[in-house]
Amino acid sequence: MRRAYSVETVRAAERALMARLPEGTLMRRAAGGLATACGEFLGRTYGSRVVLLVGSGDNGGDALYAGALLRRRGAGVTAVLLSPDRAHEGGLAALRRAGGAVIGPERALGAIERADLVVDGVVGIGGKGGLRPDAARLASAAERARAAVVAVDLPSGVDADTGEVSGSAVRADLTVTFGAYKPGLLIDPGREYAGTVRLVEIGLELPPDPVLEALQHEDVARLLPRPDAESDKYRRGVLGVAAGSARYPGAAVLAVSGALRGGAGAVRYVGPAGDAVIARFPETLVSDQGPDHAGRVQAWVVGPGAGEDAATVAKVLGADVPVLLDADGLRLADRDTVRGRTAPTLMTPHAGEAAALLGVRREEVEAARLASVRELAATYRATVLLKGSTTLVADPGGGPVRVNSTGTGWLATAGSGDVLSGLAGSLLASHLSALDAGSVGAYLHGLAGRLASRGAPIAALDIAEHLPEAWRDVVRD
């Protein structure tokens, strides 16, 4: 599992470690890892042209020491000092001893245009707000140039704790981060600026509870429900799906398609789209008598394609089993009813729905995804899965927020969310917690989208049909 820690926690761990080590050891460890990563990214260090964008903090020192190592390995290295009187003295001396060149910002554009690699050491993890004009101009030049860009610890201009980008920022092809992942590297929009992220261990001792965590294959495999020799369809869990309407029957079909591939032993459908559901999935147990007469279930999904059927949403929320609330159900649900539930609730809004629930603009949610998912979870006393370019899952009681690392832009297609609702609901019925059901469901859904797409457009049913392959891929590892 990838774990990300706040700037405050990382700084405290660095101070504790530095107190036990000779002066400069930690920076040299970081610089050694950075130089190795840069060399591997270049493919050929000897004869390469490297430009260091050097600010006044420790990130600038890391870049300078790494530049000295690259120079000794045969690269031509030029450091651009944005604050010459505040550059890291030890790093600057090491670069000069190695034969590196030092220039000011006024000569930087030509150097960047000729470079094979630009190293961003402008601002460290404590930076707030966008880049200052001189740095912004150089970041823009690096983005236009043919050179690859490697960020030191975090792309300058990205908020390390939130991933927010409030002005100009460096766009990196590779970010080499030290000691621990930072939340801003895993959450958009920051994640988009970070490119590929490589962690260099430097010996930090970190607490067991991070701010953010991202499941990997082995974590998902451990959480997936698996039948044993004594299992039957009822012991594996039964999911109720209350979805669809005369206007949106397809939402019911898509939710059931995800549910049937999510691990539960049976799916009960209630609603007006029963004929469409049974025609596509004859194994579904269909009823038109409403949730009260559907039979026993271990969890419910309600809301996809529900239209204006507030009564069904209210009945499902009154059940004493876990409930996944999605799409129209988010709009129709009474907030106090959701807050008052004793069984788990998993809400799955996209950014627009989250904005409506919070009473803000969509752009505000997209710019502050971590704060938004936490606020929703606390406000509704529910687990919230905020869909988007980086899907986040937050519990109402706090604790680490889960971020999903799978997916593809091709998942942004009509009905994709309905498939996810059915899948995550099925995992709820299989007795996973709301946090695990949401994060495992998002992981499999994203992986199935990748497998279905392979770079081409897909439809929602393609995602559902590739869920068994995604499941096998996870378990096989």
N, C-alpha and C positions, 0 to 999 in steps of 0.2 A: 504494500500500500504506500502510495506517495503521501507524505504529510507535510503540510505547509504551516509555518509559524509566523507570528507577528514580528514586526521590526523590534519592538520592545523585548520580546523573548530572545530573539537572535542576538541582540546587543548584549543582553545580560549574560548569555552563554559565552559570547566572545570575551567579555571582560573577565569572567571566571577562568577561562582557559588561558588568557594572556597573563594572568597573575601567576600562573604556574610554569610559564615557558620563558625562555630568554627573549629579550626584546626583539621584535621584528620577525619572529618565527612564524606567526600566524599569517602575516602578509606574504611571506616567501612561500608558504604552503599554497596559498591561494594563487599566487602568481605562477608557480610551477604548474598547477593544474590548468590555469588559463593558457599558458604557453603551449602545453601539450595539446589542448583542445584546438587552439588556433592552427598549430602545425598539422594536425590530422584533418582539419577542415580544409586547409589549403591543399593538402595532398603532397606538396613539395615546398619545403621551407626555403631551401637554398635558392637565392636569386629572386625570391618574391619581394614585392614592395608592400610594406605595412605602414599604415598611418595610425597613430594613437591620438584620439581626442581626449585630452587630459584636463580634468577639472581640479578643484582644490582639495577634494576629500580623499579618503582612503581608496575609493575606486580608482582615482587617478594614480595613486601609488601602486595599486595592483597592476594597472596597465603599464606603468613605467618599468616595473620589475619584470613583467612578462615580456615587454619589448626588449629589454636587455638580454633575456634568454634567447629570444628569436634572433636577435642580431648576432649572437655568438654561434647560432646554428646556420648562419649564412644569409639571413634576410636583410634587406635594406629597410631600416626602421626610422621613421620620422615622427617625432612627438609634436603635436600642436598644443601649446599651453594657453588655455583660455584665461587663466589667472597666473601669469608668470611669477609674481611675487608670493604666491601661496601654493605653488606646486610642491608635492611631497619631496623633501630634500634628499632622503635616502634613495628613493626610486629614481629621481632625476640624476643623481650622481652615478648610480649603477648603469643607467642608459648611456650616459656620456662616456664612462669607462669602457663600455662595450663598443663604442664607436657610432652610437646612434646620433641622429641630427635632431635639433630642437629649433622650432620656428614659432611665430605668433599667428594669430587667427587671420591676419591680413594676407598671408601667403598660403593659407591652407587649401583654398579651392583647387589650385593647380595640382597640389600633392594628392588630394583626394581623387581627382580625375585620373591620375596615373596609377593609383593604388590597386593592388590585388585584394587587399584586406584592410578594412577600417575597424579599429577597436574602439568601442564607445566606453570611455571611462570618465564621462562628464559629471554625472550626478550619482550618488549612492542611494542606498535603500531608504535613507532618511529624507530624501527630497520630496517636496510638495509642489504641486502646480506644474504648469508647462515650462518648457525651456525658455531661457532668456534669449534675446534676439541673436547674439553672436552664436550661441550654441544651436539655436533653431536653424540658422542659415547653414551651418555645417551639417546638421542632421539631414536637411533637405538635399544638400549636395551629395551626401553619401547615398541617399535613396535614389538619386538620379544616376549615379555613377555605376560602372560595371562591377565595382568591387563588392565582395561579400562583406557583411557587417556582423561583427560579434560584439554583443553587449556584455559588460562586466557586471555580474550579479543580477542586474535588472536593466532593461532599456531605460535610458534617461528620459524623464518626463512621465513615466508610468508610476502610479502610486503603489508602493510595495504591499500595503495592507489590504487594498481593495480592488486593484486592477483598473481604477478610474484614470482617465486621461483627460485633463482639463485644458490642455493647450497643445503646443507642438511637442512631439516626442520622437525618439529614435525608433526606426523600424529595423529590427535585427533579423538576420537569417538564423543565428544561433545565439542563445544566451547561456553563459557559463555562470552558474550560481554556486555559492559557497556555503557549505555547512548544513543548509536546509533549504527546501523550497519556500518561496514567499507566495502568499495568496495571489498577489498581482500577476504572477507568472501563469496561473492556472485559470483565471477568470477573465472573460472578455469585458471590456475591450483590450485590457493589458495583454492577454494571452496572444492576441493577434499580432501585437507588436514584438513579442518575444521570440517568435519562430520556434525552432527546436530548442528544448531546454535540456542542458546537461548539468548534473549535480556533481560537484567536486567535494568530497569529504575532507574536512580539515580538523576533525576531532572534537566537535562541539558535543556537549552533553545537554540534551533537550528534554523537557518534561513530557510525560506520556500523552497529554491532551493537546493536540494541535488546534489551530484555528480552522483548518481546512484539511480534508483528506480525499484522496482519489482512489477508488478501488482499481485493482489490477486483476488480471485473469484468475490468479490463484485465490484472491479474496472472493470473487464472484463464485468460483467453483465450490468453495467451502460453504457458501450460503445457499446454494441452489437446493430446492427440495428434491429428494430422491425416494422413490417407493422402495419398500422392503418386501420380503417374501409374504408378509401377512397383509399387505396393503390391498384395499379395494377402492372403488371410486369415491366412496363417501369418506373414508379415512384420509384420503389424499386431499380432501377439501372440495367443497362445492361453491362456486361463485355465482351470484345473482347479477344479471346485467339488466338494468332498466334504462333503455336508451332508444333513440330513434323516434320518429313521428311520421305522420302521413307525408309531411313535406320532406323529411330527411331520413328515409328508411336505410340509406346506405351507412349512416353512422352506426346503426345497430349491427349491421353485417360486419363492419370493420372492427368494432369493439369485441364482438364475439370471435372474430378471426384471431385477434391477439390473445384473448382469454383461453381459447382452446390449446394454445401453444405455450402456456405459462406455468404449467405444472399442476394445476388443480385437476381433480378426478372427473369433474362434471361441471357443466355450465347450464344454468337456468336463465332463460330469457323471458322477460315480461315486457309487453308493450305492443304498439300497433303494427310493428314491422315483422311480426312472427312469420308470415308467409315468405318474406324475402330471406329471413334468417334460416328457416328450415330447408328452403330450396337450395341454399348454398352449403349449409352445415347440418345435415340430417341428424347428427348425434346430439344436437342441442335439445334440451328439455324446454319446450315453449309453452307459454301460458299467456292468456289475455285478461286474466282476472286481477291483475295488479300485484304489487309486492306482498300484500298481506296474505295472499293465497298461492304464492309461488312454491311453497315448500321450504324446508330448512336449508339455509345457506350459511357458510362460514364468513362470507364477506359480500359486499355489494359494490358495483360500479353504477353510478347514476350521473346523467347529465348530457352525454354526447348526443347531439341531435334532438334534444328534448323539446325544443321549441319553447312553448309557454306552459308546459305541464308542471306547474309549481307543486301541485298536490302530490304527484309521485315523488318528487324530490323530498318533500316534507316527510312522507311516509318512510322512505328509505333512511333518512337521517334519524328517524325515531327508532330504528332497529338497534338492538344491543349487540352489534357485530361491527367489525371494521368496515368503513365506507370510503371509497375513492370518489371524489367529487370533481367533475370535469366540465368544461365547455359551458353549455347553457345552465347546467346545474350550479355553477359558481355564481351566476347572476341571479338565479332563482332562490338560492338558499338564504334562509334567515341567519344573520350573523350570530345572534344570541343563541339560536338553536345549535349551530356548529360549536360555539364556545362552551355550551353546556353539555355536550356529549361526553359520556364516560368511556365509551369504546373509541379506539383510534380512528382518526379521520386523516385522509391523505388528499390534499388539494393539489391540482395539477394545472395551474394557469400558464398561459404564455404571457409575454410582456404586456400586451394590450389588456388582457383580462386582469393581470396583477395591478396595472395602473388604475383600472376602473375600481377595483376593490380598495385600493389605497387612496383614491381621490386625487391622483396626480397625472401628469402627462406620461405617455409611453416612453418618451425620450429620457425622462428622469429615471425610470426603472432600468432601461438599457444601459444608462451611464453609471448606475450604482446598484448592480445586481446583488451583491452580497448584502448590503444594507436592506434592500427591498425584500429579499426572501426572509431575512430574519424578522423584519417588521411584520410581514404577513403572518408568519408562524406565531409570533407573540400576540398579534391582534386577534387571530381566530383560534388560538390555543389548539392548533392543528399542525401536523407535518405538512410542509409545503414543498412541492416539486415545481420549481420555476423553469419552464422550458425555454430553450433558445440556443444560441450558438455555443454557450457553455451552460449545461443544465445543472442547477443547484438544488440540493435537497436539505431542508433545515427542519429540525425538531423544535417544538414549542418551548421545551425546557432548556434550550441552549445546547452547549456541547459543539463538537466539530461539525461544520457544514460539509456535506458531501458534494464533490464536483465530478461531473462525468467527463471521462477522457476519450470516449468513442464518438462516432458520429461522422456525418458528412453534410455539406450544404444541400445535397439532394434530398435530405429528409424534410426539407421545407416544402411539403406537398400536401394537398388537401387530403384529409383523413388519416395522416400519419399520427396525429395525437390521439385519435380514436383507438388505433391499434395499440399504442402505448398504454392507454387507460385499461384496456382489456388485459394486457400482459401484466401490468403492475397489480391490477385487481386480483388476477389469478394467483400471483405470488402472495398477496394478502390472505387469500383463502387457504393457501398452503402453509399458513401460520408464520410467515415472516413478519417482523415488525414493520410499521409504516415506513421508517427510515430505510430499512433494508429492502423492502419491496419496491420503494421508489427508486433507490439508487441502483439496485440490481436490474430492475426493469429498464431504466434509462440506459444502462450499460449494454444489455442485450439488444435493445431496440436500435441503439446507435451502431452496434456491430453488425446487426442484420441489415441495416441500411447500407453500410459499406459493402457488405457481401453482395447485396442485390444490385447495387449501382456499378461498382468497379469503374467509376468515372462517367457513367451515363445516367440520364434521367430515369426515375423510377416512379411507380404508383404505390399507394398505401398498401395494397394487397401483396405487392412484391416484398415489402418489409415483413409482413406476417409469414409469408411462405418461406422466408430465409431464417426465421427464428430457430427452427431445429438445427440448421447448420451452425448458427451462432452459438447455440447451446453446446453442441458437440465440440466446437472449437475451444470453448472455455474449459470444458471438462477434460478434453484431451491433454491440455497443457498442465 
